[in-house]
Amino acid sequence: MNPSIAPDEANERIRAFMAARPGGALSPEEQAEYEQLLAVWAEAVHTRSASA
């Protein structure tokens, strides 16, 4: 994970990932990628909250 990423940037990566998809259910590979992006976002939010 990248602790230096801002929550807004992590959120934008999630949005871009989802926008690039055709829709429907996530494949197992897509689900894994989404979960990784979500974990990066959660860590960014936690890091920002801890330093505030």
Wavefront OBJ file of the C-alpha trace (Angstrom):
o trace
v 0.000 0.000 0.000
v 1.013 3.567 -0.566
v 0.721 5.562 2.683
v 1.532 8.845 0.933
v -1.561 8.812 -1.285
v -4.310 11.300 -0.440
v -7.820 9.959 0.209
v -9.166 12.034 -2.697
v -6.641 10.488 -5.078
v -7.464 6.983 -3.840
v -11.168 7.731 -4.308
v -10.532 8.985 -7.832
v -8.708 5.739 -8.659
v -11.741 3.752 -7.479
v -14.079 5.931 -9.546
v -11.897 5.592 -12.647
v -11.717 1.818 -12.207
v -15.482 1.517 -11.901
v -16.150 3.937 -14.791
v -13.891 1.922 -17.107
v -15.989 -1.204 -16.544
v -18.975 -2.150 -18.689
v -21.152 -2.746 -15.606
v -22.644 -5.830 -14.064
v -21.071 -8.016 -11.426
v -17.339 -7.840 -10.834
v -15.278 -10.780 -12.031
v -13.034 -12.391 -9.391
v -10.054 -10.461 -10.797
v -11.969 -7.195 -10.784
v -13.206 -7.858 -7.255
v -9.617 -8.376 -6.093
v -8.503 -5.142 -7.760
v -11.453 -3.232 -6.292
v -10.687 -4.573 -2.809
v -7.051 -3.515 -3.173
v -8.091 -0.003 -4.231
v -10.551 0.149 -1.336
v -7.826 -0.893 1.115
v -5.563 1.887 -0.213
v -8.400 4.386 0.260
v -9.136 3.166 3.799
v -5.460 3.422 4.743
v -5.277 6.941 3.303
v -8.326 8.013 5.314
v -6.927 6.412 8.471
v -3.518 8.052 7.959
v -5.123 11.456 7.420
v -7.324 11.036 10.497
v -4.402 9.919 12.667
v -2.318 12.929 11.676
v -5.151 15.441 12.199
l 1 2 3 4 5 6 7 8 9 10 11 12 13 14 15 16 17 18 19 20 21 22 23 24 25 26 27 28 29 30 31 32 33 34 35 36 37 38 39 40 41 42 43 44 45 46 47 48 49 50 51 52
